[in-house]
Amino acid sequence: MFDNNSIIGFMHFKTFSDVVEYLDSFSYKDKSLSPGALRGERLDRMRHILKRIGNPEESFTSYHLAGSKGKGSTAAFLSSALTVAGEKCGLYLSPHLVDYRERFTLSGKFFSDEEYIQCAEKLYSMMEGFTVPEGLGSESPSTFEMYTSYAYLLFKETGCTSAVIETGLGGRLDATNTLSSRVSILTPIELEHTQILGSTIEEIANEKAKIIKKNQLVFVSRQSEEARKVFISEAERQNSEIYFLFDELEDFSYQEKKDFTSCSAKFKDGTSYSLKLKMKGEVQAENALLAILVLKKLKLFKEKTIEALENTTLPGRFEEVDYKSSRIVFDVAHTKRSMENTVNTFTSIYGENNVLIFSSLDGKDTLSMLELLIPHFEKVIISRPGVFKISYPDKIYKMAKELSPEKNILLIEDSSSALEEATANLGERSILVTGSFYLAGAIKEVMV
């Protein structure tokens, strides 16, 4: 726990907003190089930073996740289960939807404001005067390096015994890959960030596979054969034992209900489980079962594990919100397969001919997502997913119109105007907001 006597004198932070401003001040500033130019040095950079602040990541048992989709939800399920197993469990996710504190939580619950602020004071003090050694790119840490350092220090200073850590981008060169984790967990691989991670499933899977450490247990959810081969090869190279969820299952079924997703599974060891999950969709059922597999193999499955999984929620994962007289569903699906799940879940509950607000970041498989979505909606609004990431709403609009020239498709980049249009004359219809974390966050902000 924090030693209040260790922070003396002038306080640099009065609110958590001050903390965010400090962490964000480290955003990439050297415009003479592309943002990806420093990726090759990223782990060495991060190791120097962690050494500077006393290697806080060594103070807790860590569980590391990578994947194209589902890693945040799987991380949330696992952290909830570890909590009922008696752990004080930190959870580090990115990005957030509305509140930066969503990135740094105690198994999904916010730490106290005092803890957030005192940790920032300690980080500020330890990092004062620090520069990255010459030859490793920009002498100033990046924002994500500082977010990650802050998370690790927060978990250490608040006495966390374990932490579930989600990679930010890829795996091999991600700042989180400085962990000596207890297990590695790999969720489904799809084409994403192709300009950085590679243009094929094999290339992207190889980037993700590099979170696997020597002599670990490795747990893997549903994968294509191309990704599966990559993970097996890397596990063999690291002398690590690998478990694929669907190799361990004898039977699996799920059913969508109005208020929950019902699923049941029988493992090949004879154990069976039935769950009623607050997080809806087939993929969430698979994520919960992946967490169960991890817990079983580590002998951490407890009496209250199922209850903990059933009650786990996460912002933006098929999150249903009543707004004025409208029902709005936020889902941060941004890959083809995850969008299939979102469409199936949404239409099974709300039917056809509703209203869609959609956008996508540059580098995503936007065309495939539009092909899945557009046929099911009466009105489609293309908007802008915030201002922090590159997106081209005009190009997405043209793409959508070419797919369905007869459909009522509108380009409304401003989030407030897009929401106003979506709710106008809505009647009995509902609204789906999907395609990007940043779009969901932008729409949520104007609802407040």
N, C-alpha and C positions, 0 to 999 in steps of 0.2 A: 504493500500500500504506500501511498505517497507520504513522504516525510515533510510535513508543513514547515519544518524549520530549515529545510534545504533550499527553499525559495524565499530569499530575503530581499527587501528593498523594492525598487521600482517594478511594477507589474506591466508587462507589455500588452497583455490581453485582458479585457474586461468582459467580453462576450465571445460566444463561439463564432460569431461573424468575424471578429477580429482574428481568430485562429485561421479561418478560411482565407481571409485576405492575405495573411502571412504565407500560408502554404501555396496559394495561387500566385504569389509574387515570384515564384521560381519557374514560371512557365518559360518555355523554350524561347530564347532571345537571339541566338546567333543565326541570323538570316543568310549568312554566306554559305551555309550547308543546308541540305534538306533535312527535315525532322528525322528521317530514317538513317542518316549518315553516321550517327553515333551508336547504332544498335550493336555493332561488333564489340564495343568497349563497355557495354552497359553493366555486365555483371561485375567487372573489375571496379567500375565506378561505385556500384552499390556496396561492394565489400568494404571499400574505404570509408563510405558514409557510416555503415553499421559499426565498423571498428571505432569510429569517432564517438559514437553514442553508447559504446559498451556492449555491443552485440546483444541487444535485448531479445532477439529471436531465439537465442539459446536458452532462455529462461522458461519456455513452455513447450509442450509437445505439439507439433504442428501436423496438420492434414492438408495436403496441397492438391488443388484441382485445376485442370485445364480442359478445354473443349470449345467447340463453336457455339454450343447452345446447351442450356440446362445446368451449367456449373454453379450458377448462383443459387438456384432452387435446391440442388443437391447439397450444396454447402449449408444452406439454411436448415434442411432436414437433419443433416448430420450434427450440426451444432446444437439443435434442440434435443436430439437424442443423447448427445454427450453430457448435456446439462443434467438430464434426469438420471444419468449414470454416475453423477456426483462430481462432475468436472465444473470448474468455473471457466467457461468457454468463450473466448473472443471470436468474432466473425468479421472478416475483412472482405468486402465486396466492392466492385466498381462496374459501371458508374452508379450514381445515385439518381433518383427521380426528381425530388424537390429539395430535400434536406440533406446537406453534406454528412450529417451524423449517420445517415443510412449506411455509409461506408465503414464505419467503425462502431460496432455494437457488441454488447454482451449477449450473444446468442439471439440477436434480433431486437433486443431492448437497449435503449440509449443508456449510456453511462450518465452520471450526474454532470451538470454543467461545470461544477468545481473540478471534477476529474479531467474533463476535456481541456479545461483552461490550464490547470496545473501541469498537465503533460506537455502542453504547448510551451509553457514557460521553461520547462526543463529542456525540451528540444531546442528552443531558441538559445538558451544558455550554452548548451553543448556544441551547437553548430556555429556559434558566433566566431567569425574569423576563418572558418573552414573554406578551403578551395579544393576542388578535385585535382589530383596530381597531374602534372603536365603530360601530354600525350594521350589523354583519355577524353578528349573533346572539351566541351564547354567547362570552364572552371567552376561554374555554379551548378549545384544539383538541379535536376528537373523537378517539376511539380509532382509527377508520379513517384519519383524516388523519395521525395519528402513525404507524400501521403503514406507510402509503405513504411518508411522509418517511423513516422508518427504512430501508425497502427501498432507496430511491434513494441514501441516504447510504452504506448498506452496499455497494451495487454500485460507487459511486464510490471509496470508501476501499479496497476490495479490488482495484481496478484492472480492473473489468469493462469490456470494450470494447463490449459490447452487452447489452441486456436485453429480455426478452419480458414484457410487462405485461398482466395480465388486469384488466378493469374489475371493480369490486366489485358495483355495482348500476346497471343502465341504461347510460348512456354520457354523455349530454349534460352532466349535472351531477355525474358521478362524480369523486371527488378525483383519479383518475388522468388525467382529461381535460385536465390542464395540460401534458401532454407535447407536444413537437414531434416526433412519431414519424415514422420513415422510411416505414412503411406502416401501413394500417389493415386489420384482418381481421375479418370479420363471419360468425359461425356461425349456425345455424338460429334463427329467431325463433318463439316460441310465446307463448301467453297466460301471463303470470307477473307477480307483483307488481303486479297490476292496480290496486290501490288507490293506487299511486304512479306507475306508468309509463303507465297508460292501459288502457282496457277493450277495445281492438281491436288486431289485428295491426298495422294501419297506425300507430296511436299508439305502440305499443311499438317498432316498427321505426324510427320517427322519433327516439325517444330514443337508440337504439343508433347510428343513422346519424350522429349528431352528433360521433362520434369522428373522422370523416373530415376531414382537413385540406386546405388548398389545395395543388394541384399534386402530389398524392400518387399512389402506386399503391394500389389498393383491391382486396382479394381476398374473395370471398364464396362460401360453401358453399351447399348445397341450401336453397332458400327457397320459400315460397308466392309466388304472383303478387303479392299485396298488398305483401309485404315487398320483393320485387324492385323494384317500381316506386318505392318510397320510396328505396331505395339508389341507383338510377339517377339519380333526381332530385337527391339530395344530392351525388352525385359530379359531376354536370353543374354544379351551383351552385358547387362548389369547384374546378372545372376539373381534376378528378382522373380518372385513367384507371382504369376498373373492370373486373375480370375475374371472371366467374362460373365456378366449377369445372366444372359440367356442360355449360357452353357450350364448354369447352376440351377435353372428353373425347369420343373417338370410340367407346370401348367401356369397360365397367366390369363386373367380376364379382367375387363373393366366395364363400367357402365356409367353414363353421365346422368346425374340427377340434378334437380333444380338448385339445391343448396350444397351439393358436394359431389365428388367423384368417388364412386364405389369401386374397389378393386380387390381381387383375391389372387393369391399366388401360392403354389406349392413348390418348395425347394426339393432337390433330389436327395437331400439328407432326411426327408420325411416331414420336415416342419412346414406348417401352413399358416398363412396370415390373411386376415381380412381387414381392410382399412376403409374409412370414410374420410377422405381428404378434403380440407377446406380449399387447398389449391387445386383447381380443376384441370382436367385434361388427361389424356392417356400418357403424355410425356411426363406429367407430374407423378403419375402412378409409378412409372419406370424409375424416376428419380428417387422416390421414396424407397422402392425396393432395392435400388443400388446402395442407399444408405444402410438398409437392413443387412445386406450382404457384408458390408464393411464391418458393421457392429458384430455380426455373428462370428466372422473370422477372427476378430480381435477379442472375442469373448466379452463384449461390452453391451450385449443385448440384455435389457433389464425389464422388469415387470411393467414399468410405465412407458416403455419405448414406443409402443403403438399409439398410445394417447398423445405423446409428444409429437409424433409425426403427423397425426390427424389434425392437430391444432396449429401446425406451422403455417405461417403466411409470409408473404413477401410483397412489397409494393410493386404493382405493374405486372404481376403474374396472374392473368385473368382476374384482375381486380375490378369488382363491380361496385359502382358508385351511383347513388341517387343525386342528381343535380337538377334543382328546380323541379320540373315535372318530368324529367328525363332519366332514363337508365343508361349510364355510360360504362362501357367495359374497356379497361386499359390492359393491353397485353403487349409486352416488349419483344414479341417474336420478330426476328430480323434475318432468318434463313428460310430456305424452301421448306425443309421438313418441319420446323417449328411453326411455320405459317399454316401448313396442312393441319397440324394439331389445333391451332387457334381457330381456323375456319370450321373444322368439324365440331369443335366444342361450342363455338358461338352459334352455329346454325342449329345444332341439336337442342339448344336451350331457347334461342330467340327466333328461330325460323329464318326465312328469306326476306329480301326486299327491305332491309334496314338501311342505315346511313353509315358510311365509312369515312373516317379521317385517316389519311395515310401519308407517310413520307418515308424516305430511306436515305441513308448516308451513301456517299460516293464509295464505290468498291463493293457494295452488296449486290446480291442477285435480285435486283429490283424487278426485272421482267418476270421471273418465275413467281415472285410474290404477287404481282399484279394479276397474272394469269389465274392464280388460285382465288384471289379475292373478288375481282370485279363482277363475275357472273352472279354473285350472291347478294349484291347490294343495289338498291334502287337509286341512291345518290352517292357519288364518290367525290370527296373533297381532298385535293392534293395540297398539302401545307408544307411549312418549313420546320425541320426538327431542331429548333433553337438556333443559336448563332455560334456554337463552340466547335462544330464539326462541319466538314465540307459536304454540301448537298446541293443538288441542282433541281429544285422543284419544277422549273419550266420544262426541263427534259423529261422528268417523270410524268408530267401532265401530257406532253406530246406522245409519250410511250403508251399511256393509258388510253388516250383518244384513238390511237392507231389500233389498239386491241379491240376497242368497242366504240366505234364512231357514233352509234345510236344512243349510247348511255349518257345519263346526266352526270357529266364529270366537270368539276369546277377547279380552278386554280386560285386558291386563297392562301397566300403565304403567311399573313399575320395570324397568329394563334387565336387571339381574341375574336377576330372576324370569322375565322374558320369555325370556332365553337358556336358563335351566334348563328351562322348559316345552318350548321348541323342541327341545332335545336329549334329552328324556325319551322312552324307548322309540322312538327314531328308526329303528332298524334300518338298512336300506339306503338310506333316504331322505336327501336333502340339504336344506340350509337356504338360502333367499335372504333377505338383509337389504337392503331398498331403500326409496326414497321420500324420503330426505333425507340430506344430508351429516351432519347432527347426530345422526340415528338411528344411522348407521354408526359414527360416533365414539363414541357412548354404549355401543353393544354391544361395540366393540373394547376400550374401556377396562376393562370388567368381565371381559374374557378374559385380561387380563395377569396 
